[in-house]
Amino acid sequence: MAQACLPHRATPLPSAALAATLLLFLSLASARSQPVSTAEPATLSDGRDAIRRAMESVSNAVARAASDPARPVLHFRPPAQWMNDPNGLLQHRGWFHLFYQHNPYGDTWGHMHWGHARTRDLLHWEHLPIALWPSTERGEEHVFSGSAALNGNGDPTLLYTSIARDRDAASHAEQWAAFGSDDLLTWRKHPGNPALAESLHGERKVYDWRDPYVVHADGRTFLVCGGNLNQAKGGEAVVNLYESVSADFTRWKYRGILFTHPDPSVRNLECPLLFPLGGTWILIVSPHRRVEWFSGVFDVGAGRFLPRRHGLLDYSDQFYAPNAAPDATDRQILFGWVRGFPEGRGWNGCLSLPRVLSVAGGVLQQRALPELEQLRTDRKRLRNQEFDREFVVPDLRGETLDIEATFERGEAASVGLRVLRAPDGSRGVDLRWDGRALEVAGASMSLFGDLTGGRVEFRVIVDRSCLEVHAAGQVLTRVVPFHAGETGVSAIADGRGARITAFTAWKLKPVW
């Protein structure tokens, strides 16, 4: 938006509390027809009650959230209530684990906890007990973003930003650690927290200090955190670097400023990610605007990142605060928070569909997870269809669609698709290409290929009120209005002589 620790064991819940927790999970499973773990939700005395109350609140909102016809059914989302940043992606013992920022008490931001889910195929998810909660007895008010890793002892470890009650989050923060059982279903906060305190910086003051992310390089373990050095006045938005000096990730030393954003108008950096990919290093930052990537060199000895190339991770500000980690096959998988949904519906927020990252010529490339193709059904194909103004694709309607299309503009000023089209054509969401940029619901993605405007090729995945558009290794995400029954598709052109060169569409089977 991690002092040495003795070995720990999960403390069993009293039988009455465990029975109540099981009943709660059964109610969630019944309401959503989804598998839900019956594992104990916490091991600390305050955690048991805090998580029970939080999960009861989520359970009470499930029916309302499920009744909203606009709610995505392909994208990851919690059972109900608010979510924002993905946290702590980790492949472990056959499962890909996902943690996320979660308000169990409403569908607006607040009361930050860490939700938790896992998957074997990156498509279908099992909701798990809330992993982290604010330790109010220690003055903790929010559990902000962070990451997950196996520490040097092989123990699952969460590192996150702890925000204290009655303290300004911009001027005061700590980085805390929590340790998990081997199945990652129960968590215990390090009794010696904080793992990183502001005193590490000496006389340097870091504002908005948050969002730790674990990095491995040259056999050493580092941590990056975002922030700024001048109370968000601009020009000193930075990523800070730390190195682990204990196997359990509870003691760190400050290595200094890894990276300063070159744009003086940038006031602060959030959710930094740093990882090797395709023979280079990738740094991703969330600068309170569209998310950016840099490719370059991580000089481990100097503790500096030297950027060579730069671009946008997503061309919409409705995609923010991503997190990334390798899966079981070492593909770098990225999720981002999709925001901009209406309030008051018992849910708010989802994650982008998983993206696979790669690098070509120092440029970060993204593609939709290939496994999504397993959800395809009812194929519809068109070839060499010339049209003027609008051509309604026959026999194609769907609230979840995967469309691959190639267009030629002809004499038209722009060409593209209208999805979520009303039967009478009065409403819909337009994707228009004018030879230079692809515009989708008020956001624009530059596509510099054939500047004569001859041809464009793109893929759009429709999931009710959430669209993701892929073109030339780039992505644009949009939250759009959704009206039940308005699910048609047409080709559109601003002028004459446009042509559908190739068009294939599939309906997609929901995962929820």
Helices and strands as residue ranges (DSSP letters): H 15-32, H 45-66, E 81-92, E 95-103, E 113-119, E 125-132, G 136-138, E 140-150, E 156-164, E 174-180, E 187-189, G 198-201, E 207-217, E 220-228, E 237-244, E 252-260, E 270-277, E 280-286, E 292-299, E 304-312, E 319-326, E 332-338, E 347-348, E 350-351, E 355-360, E 363-368, G 370-375, E 376-387, E 390-397, E 400-408, E 415-421, E 429-433, E 437-440, E 443-446, E 455-463, E 466-471, E 474-479, E 488-493, E 498-508
